[in-house]
Amino acid sequence: IAAAAQGFQQVLQEDPSFALAAAGLGNAWFLQYRNSKDPKLLDQARAEEMKALQLDPNLAPPYVTLARMAAMQGQTSLARQQVQKAIAIDPHSAEAYGALAEIDLADGRTPDAITAAQRAVDLAPNDWRWPVRLGNIYFHSVKLDEAAAEFQKGAELDPENTFAYYDLGVTRIQLGQFDEARKAFEKVLAIQPDPDAYTALGTVFELQGNYSEAVNMDRKAITLRSGDYQVWGNLGSAYLWGGQHDQSMQAYRKAIELAEAERAKSPDDTSLLVQLGDYYASTGQAGPSEVLLRKALALSPDDPDIEYRAGETYEILRQRAKAVPLIARALAQGYHAAEFQRSPELASLRADPAFQTALSQAKAQNA
């Protein structure tokens, strides 16, 4: 991506009015931001896309990138407006339909997201990104076998594709296939060093009870992406599960610092909100944790991933009456079963007859 950004900059030096090059540079900076979380890159990306539209208002790619930026920051209404402009300009743009799939998913319109992603696959059948995106939507819908099949297709289209192998590994975790998950992440690392793959390997080791190796993997992730709140939060969890309280608190405090900086830019990112709530709870700060959990649940009231994370945090806060229905609903829809069965923080809740009753009721309602 860095090489692509340099290439676009060289083109623009020779021809500053080349709108497609400006759009490409903005997209490259946006992708770099997603990897590094450097806020300057996001500002640069947005400015470059606006410059591209000033040069040529009839280009679809700038609208696609602007839509993805808005969606990432929780501005789904704005994102939908931008992507619809892109589709109106270029009805055959797989990029636009791929972005629309992301937006539909964020908006809770899962069937529409599947349709949009499949349209992107049909428009560009040799592009690995679209089966991977379709796989992500299936994953979100807890259709794990279908998700794994799409990720496998992505890897077959591009055998050096770290994204497809990574997502395949995450799916294997959810299926409880830990050895297969580890192989997928090791495949990523055989291609290139990757902080996400190290973090995911840490999760595998953590779920298998190998906490020292989990810490080792999380530390490797931090050397590659020290500004990411999630890798520090994962390190805090690995230390905590392994009984190293002081080290855990240090890692969580760093995660809080970084996550709060990110929240200033994306105040409605529910995944960030619920994770930050967990970090506060894990460090004994119930007040800010509860505020964040309530907001995350209000913004995404039917998202089982958010429900599970919030329920887990309420259990940490010793508010089991709130934890039980949230975790039961998430598990009934197929979310986080492997993690739930192995989490030491949820051991007492697992043994609670009231929880077992709630889980049975939730499964019956879901059926």
C-alpha positions as a Markdown table, in Angstrom:
| # | Residue | x | y | z |
|---|---|---|---|---|
| 1 | Ile | 0.0 | 0.0 | 0.0 |
| 2 | Ala | 2.9 | 2.4 | 0.8 |
| 3 | Ala | 4.4 | 1.7 | -2.6 |
| 4 | Ala | 1.0 | 2.4 | -4.2 |
| 5 | Ala | 0.7 | 5.7 | -2.4 |
| 6 | Gln | 4.2 | 6.7 | -3.6 |
| 7 | Gly | 3.3 | 5.7 | -7.2 |
| 8 | Phe | 0.2 | 7.9 | -7.1 |
| 9 | Gln | 2.2 | 10.8 | -5.7 |
| 10 | Gln | 4.7 | 10.5 | -8.5 |
| 11 | Val | 1.9 | 10.5 | -11.1 |
| 12 | Leu | 0.4 | 13.6 | -9.5 |
| 13 | Gln | 3.7 | 15.4 | -9.5 |
| 14 | Glu | 3.8 | 15.0 | -13.3 |
| 15 | Asp | 0.1 | 15.7 | -13.8 |
| 16 | Pro | -1.6 | 17.4 | -10.8 |
| 17 | Ser | -5.0 | 17.4 | -12.6 |
| 18 | Phe | -5.2 | 13.6 | -12.9 |
| 19 | Ala | -8.4 | 13.0 | -10.9 |
| 20 | Leu | -8.1 | 9.2 | -10.9 |
| 21 | Ala | -4.6 | 9.3 | -9.5 |
| 22 | Ala | -5.9 | 11.6 | -6.7 |
| 23 | Ala | -8.7 | 9.2 | -6.0 |
| 24 | Gly | -6.2 | 6.3 | -5.9 |
| 25 | Leu | -3.9 | 8.2 | -3.5 |
| 26 | Gly | -6.8 | 8.9 | -1.2 |
| 27 | Asn | -7.8 | 5.3 | -1.2 |
| 28 | Ala | -4.2 | 4.2 | -0.5 |
| 29 | Trp | -4.0 | 6.5 | 2.5 |
| 30 | Phe | -7.3 | 5.3 | 3.8 |
| 31 | Leu | -6.1 | 1.7 | 3.6 |
| 32 | Gln | -2.9 | 2.8 | 5.4 |
| 33 | Tyr | -5.0 | 4.4 | 8.1 |
| 34 | Arg | -6.9 | 1.2 | 8.6 |
| 35 | Asn | -3.6 | -0.6 | 9.2 |
| 36 | Ser | -1.8 | 2.0 | 11.3 |
| 37 | Lys | -4.7 | 4.1 | 12.9 |
| 38 | Asp | -2.6 | 7.3 | 12.3 |
| 39 | Pro | -5.3 | 10.0 | 12.2 |
| 40 | Lys | -3.3 | 12.2 | 9.9 |
| 41 | Leu | -3.7 | 9.6 | 7.1 |
| 42 | Leu | -7.5 | 9.7 | 7.4 |
| 43 | Asp | -7.5 | 13.5 | 7.0 |
| 44 | Gln | -5.1 | 13.3 | 4.1 |
| 45 | Ala | -7.3 | 10.6 | 2.5 |
| 46 | Arg | -10.5 | 12.6 | 2.8 |
| 47 | Ala | -8.8 | 15.7 | 1.4 |
| 48 | Glu | -7.4 | 13.8 | -1.6 |
| 49 | Glu | -10.8 | 12.3 | -2.4 |
| 50 | Met | -12.4 | 15.8 | -2.3 |
| 51 | Lys | -9.7 | 17.0 | -4.6 |
| 52 | Ala | -10.4 | 14.2 | -7.0 |
| 53 | Leu | -14.1 | 15.2 | -7.1 |
| 54 | Gln | -13.3 | 18.8 | -7.7 |
| 55 | Leu | -11.2 | 17.7 | -10.7 |
| 56 | Asp | -13.9 | 15.4 | -12.0 |
| 57 | Pro | -17.3 | 15.2 | -10.2 |
| 58 | Asn | -18.3 | 12.2 | -12.4 |
| 59 | Leu | -15.9 | 9.7 | -10.9 |
| 60 | Ala | -17.2 | 6.8 | -8.9 |
| 61 | Pro | -14.1 | 5.7 | -6.9 |
| 62 | Pro | -13.9 | 8.8 | -4.7 |
| 63 | Tyr | -17.4 | 8.3 | -3.5 |
| 64 | Val | -16.7 | 4.7 | -2.7 |
| 65 | Thr | -13.7 | 5.6 | -0.5 |
| 66 | Leu | -15.7 | 8.4 | 1.2 |
| 67 | Ala | -18.5 | 5.9 | 1.8 |
| 68 | Arg | -16.2 | 3.4 | 3.4 |
| 69 | Met | -14.7 | 6.2 | 5.6 |
| 70 | Ala | -18.1 | 7.2 | 6.8 |
| 71 | Ala | -19.2 | 3.6 | 7.4 |
| 72 | Met | -16.1 | 3.0 | 9.5 |
| 73 | Gln | -16.9 | 6.0 | 11.7 |
| 74 | Gly | -20.5 | 4.8 | 12.2 |
| 75 | Gln | -22.1 | 7.4 | 9.8 |
| 76 | Thr | -24.1 | 4.8 | 7.9 |
| 77 | Ser | -26.6 | 7.3 | 6.5 |
| 78 | Leu | -23.9 | 9.4 | 5.0 |
| 79 | Ala | -22.1 | 6.3 | 3.8 |
| 80 | Arg | -25.2 | 5.1 | 2.0 |
| 81 | Gln | -25.6 | 8.4 | 0.2 |
| 82 | Gln | -22.0 | 8.4 | -1.0 |
| 83 | Val | -22.1 | 4.8 | -2.3 |
| 84 | Gln | -25.4 | 5.4 | -4.1 |
| 85 | Lys | -23.8 | 8.3 | -5.9 |
| 86 | Ala | -21.0 | 5.9 | -7.0 |
| 87 | Ile | -23.5 | 3.3 | -8.3 |
| 88 | Ala | -25.4 | 6.0 | -10.2 |
| 89 | Ile | -22.2 | 7.0 | -11.9 |
| 90 | Asp | -21.0 | 3.4 | -12.6 |
| 91 | Pro | -23.7 | 0.7 | -12.2 |
| 92 | His | -21.1 | -2.0 | -13.0 |
| 93 | Ser | -18.7 | -1.0 | -10.2 |
| 94 | Ala | -17.9 | -4.1 | -8.1 |
| 95 | Glu | -16.1 | -1.7 | -5.7 |
| 96 | Ala | -19.3 | 0.2 | -5.1 |
| 97 | Tyr | -21.4 | -2.9 | -4.5 |
| 98 | Gly | -18.7 | -4.2 | -2.2 |
| 99 | Ala | -18.8 | -1.0 | -0.2 |
| 100 | Leu | -22.6 | -1.1 | -0.2 |
| 101 | Ala | -22.4 | -4.6 | 1.3 |
| 102 | Glu | -20.3 | -3.2 | 4.2 |
| 103 | Ile | -22.8 | -0.4 | 4.8 |
| 104 | Asp | -25.8 | -2.8 | 4.7 |
| 105 | Leu | -24.1 | -5.0 | 7.2 |
| 106 | Ala | -23.3 | -2.1 | 9.5 |
| 107 | Asp | -27.0 | -1.0 | 9.2 |
| 108 | Gly | -28.3 | -4.4 | 10.2 |
| 109 | Arg | -29.6 | -5.2 | 6.7 |
| 110 | Thr | -27.9 | -8.6 | 6.4 |
| 111 | Pro | -29.9 | -10.0 | 3.5 |
| 112 | Asp | -29.3 | -6.9 | 1.5 |
| 113 | Ala | -25.6 | -7.1 | 2.4 |
| 114 | Ile | -25.4 | -10.7 | 1.0 |
| 115 | Thr | -27.1 | -9.5 | -2.2 |
| 116 | Ala | -24.8 | -6.6 | -2.7 |
| 117 | Ala | -21.7 | -8.7 | -2.0 |
| 118 | Gln | -22.9 | -11.4 | -4.4 |
| 119 | Arg | -23.4 | -8.7 | -7.0 |
| 120 | Ala | -19.8 | -7.7 | -6.5 |
| 121 | Val | -18.6 | -11.3 | -6.9 |
| 122 | Asp | -20.7 | -11.6 | -10.1 |
| 123 | Leu | -19.3 | -8.4 | -11.6 |
| 124 | Ala | -15.6 | -9.3 | -10.8 |
| 125 | Pro | -15.4 | -13.1 | -10.3 |
| 126 | Asn | -11.6 | -13.1 | -10.3 |
| 127 | Asp | -11.2 | -10.5 | -7.6 |
| 128 | Trp | -10.5 | -12.2 | -4.2 |
| 129 | Arg | -12.0 | -9.3 | -2.2 |
| 130 | Trp | -15.6 | -10.1 | -3.0 |
| 131 | Pro | -15.8 | -13.7 | -1.8 |
| 132 | Val | -13.9 | -12.6 | 1.3 |
| 133 | Arg | -16.4 | -9.8 | 1.9 |
| 134 | Leu | -19.3 | -12.2 | 1.3 |
| 135 | Gly | -17.6 | -14.6 | 3.7 |
| 136 | Asn | -17.4 | -11.8 | 6.3 |
| 137 | Ile | -21.2 | -11.3 | 6.0 |
| 138 | Tyr | -21.9 | -15.0 | 6.4 |
| 139 | Phe | -19.6 | -15.0 | 9.4 |
| 140 | His | -21.6 | -12.1 | 10.9 |
| 141 | Ser | -24.7 | -14.1 | 10.2 |
| 142 | Val | -23.1 | -17.1 | 12.1 |
| 143 | Lys | -23.2 | -19.2 | 8.9 |
| 144 | Leu | -19.8 | -20.4 | 9.7 |
| 145 | Asp | -19.4 | -23.2 | 7.2 |
| 146 | Glu | -20.6 | -20.9 | 4.3 |
| 147 | Ala | -18.1 | -18.3 | 5.5 |
| 148 | Ala | -15.2 | -20.7 | 5.6 |
| 149 | Ala | -16.1 | -21.8 | 2.0 |
| 150 | Glu | -16.0 | -18.2 | 0.8 |
| 151 | Phe | -12.7 | -17.5 | 2.5 |
| 152 | Gln | -11.2 | -20.6 | 1.0 |
| 153 | Lys | -12.3 | -19.3 | -2.5 |
| 154 | Gly | -10.6 | -16.1 | -1.8 |
| 155 | Ala | -7.4 | -17.9 | -0.9 |
| 156 | Glu | -7.6 | -20.0 | -4.1 |
| 157 | Leu | -8.0 | -16.9 | -6.2 |
| 158 | Asp | -4.8 | -15.5 | -4.6 |
| 159 | Pro | -2.7 | -18.0 | -2.7 |
| 160 | Glu | -0.6 | -15.1 | -1.2 |
| 161 | Asn | -3.8 | -13.6 | 0.2 |
| 162 | Thr | -3.3 | -12.9 | 3.9 |
| 163 | Phe | -6.8 | -11.5 | 4.4 |
| 164 | Ala | -8.5 | -14.7 | 3.3 |
| 165 | Tyr | -6.3 | -16.9 | 5.4 |
| 166 | Tyr | -6.7 | -14.7 | 8.4 |
| 167 | Asp | -10.5 | -14.6 | 8.1 |
| 168 | Leu | -10.5 | -18.4 | 7.6 |
| 169 | Gly | -8.6 | -18.7 | 10.8 |
| 170 | Val | -11.0 | -16.6 | 12.8 |
| 171 | Thr | -13.9 | -18.7 | 11.4 |
| 172 | Arg | -12.1 | -21.9 | 12.5 |
| 173 | Ile | -11.8 | -20.4 | 16.1 |
| 174 | Gln | -15.6 | -19.9 | 16.2 |
| 175 | Leu | -16.0 | -23.5 | 15.0 |
| 176 | Gly | -13.8 | -24.6 | 17.8 |
| 177 | Gln | -11.2 | -26.0 | 15.3 |
| 178 | Phe | -8.2 | -24.5 | 17.0 |
| 179 | Asp | -5.5 | -26.5 | 15.3 |
| 180 | Glu | -6.9 | -25.6 | 11.9 |
| 181 | Ala | -7.1 | -21.9 | 13.0 |
| 182 | Arg | -3.5 | -22.0 | 14.0 |
| 183 | Lys | -2.5 | -23.3 | 10.6 |
| 184 | Ala | -4.3 | -20.5 | 8.9 |
| 185 | Phe | -2.7 | -17.8 | 11.0 |
| 186 | Glu | 0.7 | -19.4 | 10.5 |
| 187 | Lys | 0.1 | -19.3 | 6.8 |
| 188 | Val | -0.4 | -15.6 | 7.1 |
| 189 | Leu | 2.9 | -15.2 | 9.0 |
| 190 | Ala | 4.7 | -17.3 | 6.5 |
| 191 | Ile | 3.8 | -14.7 | 3.8 |
| 192 | Gln | 4.5 | -11.6 | 5.9 |
| 193 | Pro | 4.7 | -10.4 | 9.5 |
| 194 | Asp | 1.2 | -9.4 | 10.5 |
| 195 | Pro | 0.0 | -7.9 | 13.8 |
| 196 | Asp | -3.5 | -9.2 | 13.4 |
| 197 | Ala | -2.3 | -12.8 | 12.8 |
| 198 | Tyr | -0.1 | -12.6 | 15.9 |
| 199 | Thr | -3.0 | -11.3 | 17.9 |
| 200 | Ala | -5.3 | -14.1 | 16.6 |
| 201 | Leu | -2.7 | -16.7 | 17.4 |
| 202 | Gly | -2.6 | -15.2 | 20.8 |
| 203 | Thr | -6.3 | -15.8 | 21.1 |
| 204 | Val | -5.9 | -19.4 | 20.0 |
| 205 | Phe | -3.2 | -20.1 | 22.6 |
| 206 | Glu | -5.3 | -18.2 | 25.2 |
| 207 | Leu | -8.4 | -20.4 | 24.5 |
| 208 | Gln | -6.2 | -23.5 | 24.7 |
| 209 | Gly | -4.9 | -22.4 | 28.1 |
| 210 | Asn | -1.3 | -21.6 | 27.0 |
| 211 | Tyr | -1.2 | -18.1 | 28.5 |
| 212 | Ser | 2.5 | -17.6 | 28.3 |
| 213 | Glu | 2.5 | -18.2 | 24.5 |
| 214 | Ala | -0.6 | -16.0 | 24.2 |
| 215 | Val | 1.4 | -13.1 | 25.8 |
| 216 | Asn | 4.3 | -13.8 | 23.5 |
| 217 | Met | 2.1 | -13.5 | 20.4 |
| 218 | Asp | 0.4 | -10.3 | 21.7 |
| 219 | Arg | 3.8 | -8.7 | 22.4 |
| 220 | Lys | 4.9 | -9.5 | 18.8 |
| 221 | Ala | 1.7 | -7.8 | 17.6 |
| 222 | Ile | 2.5 | -4.7 | 19.7 |
| 223 | Thr | 6.0 | -4.4 | 18.1 |
| 224 | Leu | 4.3 | -4.2 | 14.7 |
| 225 | Arg | 1.3 | -1.9 | 15.8 |
| 226 | Ser | 1.9 | -0.2 | 19.1 |
| 227 | Gly | -0.8 | 2.4 | 18.5 |
| 228 | Asp | -3.7 | -0.1 | 18.3 |
| 229 | Tyr | -5.9 | -0.2 | 21.4 |
| 230 | Gln | -7.1 | -3.8 | 20.6 |
| 231 | Val | -3.6 | -5.4 | 20.7 |
| 232 | Trp | -3.0 | -3.8 | 24.1 |
| 233 | Gly | -6.4 | -5.0 | 25.3 |
| 234 | Asn | -5.7 | -8.5 | 24.1 |
| 235 | Leu | -2.4 | -8.4 | 26.0 |
| 236 | Gly | -4.3 | -7.3 | 29.1 |
| 237 | Ser | -6.7 | -10.2 | 28.7 |
| 238 | Ala | -3.8 | -12.8 | 28.2 |
| 239 | Tyr | -2.1 | -11.5 | 31.3 |
| 240 | Leu | -5.3 | -11.6 | 33.3 |
| 241 | Trp | -6.3 | -15.1 | 32.3 |
| 242 | Gly | -2.8 | -16.2 | 33.1 |
| 243 | Gly | -3.0 | -14.7 | 36.6 |
| 244 | Gln | -0.5 | -11.8 | 36.1 |
| 245 | His | -2.6 | -9.0 | 37.5 |
| 246 | Asp | -0.1 | -6.1 | 37.6 |
| 247 | Gln | 1.0 | -6.6 | 34.0 |
| 248 | Ser | -2.6 | -6.9 | 33.0 |
| 249 | Met | -3.6 | -3.6 | 34.5 |
| 250 | Gln | -0.6 | -1.9 | 32.8 |
| 251 | Ala | -1.7 | -3.2 | 29.4 |
| 252 | Tyr | -5.4 | -2.3 | 30.0 |
| 253 | Arg | -4.4 | 1.3 | 31.0 |
| 254 | Lys | -2.5 | 1.7 | 27.7 |
| 255 | Ala | -5.5 | 0.2 | 25.8 |
| 256 | Ile | -7.8 | 2.8 | 27.5 |
| 257 | Glu | -5.5 | 5.6 | 26.5 |
| 258 | Leu | -5.4 | 4.6 | 22.9 |
| 259 | Ala | -9.1 | 3.7 | 22.7 |
| 260 | Glu | -10.2 | 7.1 | 24.1 |
| 261 | Ala | -8.1 | 8.8 | 21.5 |
| 262 | Glu | -9.9 | 6.7 | 18.8 |
| 263 | Arg | -13.3 | 7.4 | 20.4 |
| 264 | Ala | -12.8 | 11.1 | 19.9 |
| 265 | Lys | -12.7 | 10.5 | 16.1 |
| 266 | Ser | -15.4 | 7.7 | 16.0 |
| 267 | Pro | -17.8 | 8.3 | 18.9 |
| 268 | Asp | -20.4 | 5.9 | 17.6 |
| 269 | Asp | -18.2 | 2.9 | 16.8 |
| 270 | Thr | -20.0 | 0.3 | 18.8 |
| 271 | Ser | -17.2 | -2.2 | 18.7 |
| 272 | Leu | -14.8 | 0.4 | 20.1 |
| 273 | Leu | -17.4 | 1.4 | 22.8 |
| 274 | Val | -18.0 | -2.1 | 24.0 |
| 275 | Gln | -14.3 | -3.0 | 24.1 |
| 276 | Leu | -13.5 | 0.2 | 25.9 |
| 277 | Gly | -16.2 | -0.6 | 28.4 |
| 278 | Asp | -14.5 | -3.9 | 29.0 |
| 279 | Tyr | -11.1 | -2.3 | 29.6 |
| 280 | Tyr | -12.6 | 0.1 | 32.2 |
| 281 | Ala | -14.4 | -2.7 | 33.9 |
| 282 | Ser | -11.3 | -4.9 | 34.0 |
| 283 | Thr | -9.4 | -2.0 | 35.7 |
| 284 | Gly | -12.2 | -1.6 | 38.3 |
| 285 | Gln | -13.7 | 1.6 | 36.8 |
| 286 | Ala | -17.4 | 0.7 | 36.8 |
| 287 | Gly | -18.8 | 4.2 | 36.1 |
| 288 | Pro | -17.3 | 4.9 | 32.7 |
| 289 | Ser | -17.8 | 1.2 | 31.7 |
| 290 | Glu | -21.5 | 1.3 | 32.3 |
| 291 | Val | -22.0 | 4.5 | 30.3 |
| 292 | Leu | -20.1 | 3.0 | 27.3 |
| 293 | Leu | -22.0 | -0.3 | 27.5 |
| 294 | Arg | -25.4 | 1.4 | 27.5 |
| 295 | Lys | -24.5 | 3.5 | 24.5 |
| 296 | Ala | -23.2 | 0.5 | 22.6 |
| 297 | Leu | -26.3 | -1.4 | 23.3 |
| 298 | Ala | -28.5 | 1.5 | 22.4 |
| 299 | Leu | -26.7 | 2.0 | 19.0 |
| 300 | Ser | -26.7 | -1.7 | 18.2 |
| 301 | Pro | -29.6 | -3.3 | 20.1 |
| 302 | Asp | -29.8 | -6.5 | 18.1 |
| 303 | Asp | -26.1 | -7.2 | 17.4 |
| 304 | Pro | -25.2 | -10.5 | 19.1 |
| 305 | Asp | -21.5 | -9.6 | 19.1 |
| 306 | Ile | -22.1 | -6.4 | 20.9 |
| 307 | Glu | -24.5 | -8.2 | 23.3 |
| 308 | Tyr | -22.0 | -10.9 | 24.1 |
| 309 | Arg | -19.2 | -8.4 | 24.8 |
| 310 | Ala | -21.5 | -6.2 | 26.9 |
| 311 | Gly | -22.8 | -9.2 | 28.8 |
| 312 | Glu | -19.2 | -10.4 | 29.5 |
| 313 | Thr | -18.4 | -7.0 | 30.9 |
| 314 | Tyr | -21.5 | -6.8 | 33.1 |
| 315 | Glu | -20.4 | -10.1 | 34.6 |
| 316 | Ile | -17.0 | -8.6 | 35.3 |
| 317 | Leu | -18.9 | -5.7 | 37.0 |
| 318 | Arg | -20.8 | -8.3 | 39.1 |
| 319 | Gln | -24.1 | -7.3 | 37.5 |
| 320 | Arg | -25.2 | -10.8 | 36.5 |
| 321 | Ala | -28.8 | -10.0 | 36.1 |
| 322 | Lys | -27.8 | -7.8 | 33.1 |
| 323 | Ala | -25.1 | -10.3 | 31.9 |
| 324 | Val | -27.3 | -13.4 | 31.7 |
| 325 | Pro | -29.9 | -12.3 | 29.0 |
| 326 | Leu | -27.2 | -10.7 | 26.8 |
| 327 | Ile | -24.9 | -13.6 | 26.7 |
| 328 | Ala | -27.8 | -16.1 | 26.4 |
| 329 | Arg | -29.1 | -14.3 | 23.3 |
| 330 | Ala | -25.7 | -14.1 | 21.7 |
| 331 | Leu | -25.0 | -17.8 | 22.3 |
| 332 | Ala | -28.4 | -18.8 | 21.1 |
| 333 | Gln | -27.5 | -17.2 | 17.7 |
| 334 | Gly | -24.2 | -19.1 | 17.6 |
| 335 | Tyr | -21.8 | -16.3 | 18.7 |
| 336 | His | -18.6 | -16.9 | 20.7 |
| 337 | Ala | -19.5 | -20.4 | 21.9 |
| 338 | Ala | -15.9 | -21.6 | 21.9 |
| 339 | Glu | -14.7 | -18.5 | 23.8 |
| 340 | Phe | -17.6 | -18.7 | 26.3 |
| 341 | Gln | -16.8 | -22.3 | 27.2 |
| 342 | Arg | -13.2 | -21.4 | 28.0 |
| 343 | Ser | -13.3 | -18.0 | 29.6 |
| 344 | Pro | -12.2 | -18.1 | 33.3 |
| 345 | Glu | -14.1 | -14.8 | 33.9 |
| 346 | Leu | -17.4 | -16.5 | 33.0 |
| 347 | Ala | -16.9 | -19.8 | 34.9 |
| 348 | Ser | -19.3 | -18.8 | 37.7 |
| 349 | Leu | -21.9 | -17.7 | 35.2 |
| 350 | Arg | -21.6 | -21.0 | 33.2 |
| 351 | Ala | -22.5 | -22.9 | 36.4 |
| 352 | Asp | -25.5 | -20.7 | 37.3 |
| 353 | Pro | -28.8 | -22.5 | 36.9 |
| 354 | Ala | -30.5 | -19.2 | 36.1 |
| 355 | Phe | -28.2 | -18.8 | 33.1 |
| 356 | Gln | -28.9 | -22.3 | 31.8 |
| 357 | Thr | -32.6 | -21.6 | 32.0 |
| 358 | Ala | -32.1 | -18.3 | 30.1 |
| 359 | Leu | -30.0 | -20.0 | 27.5 |
| 360 | Ser | -32.6 | -22.7 | 26.9 |
| 361 | Gln | -35.3 | -20.0 | 26.5 |
| 362 | Ala | -33.2 | -17.9 | 24.2 |
| 363 | Lys | -32.5 | -21.0 | 22.0 |
| 364 | Ala | -36.2 | -21.8 | 21.8 |
| 365 | Gln | -37.0 | -18.2 | 20.8 |
| 366 | Asn | -34.3 | -18.1 | 18.2 |
| 367 | Ala | -35.5 | -21.4 | 16.7 |
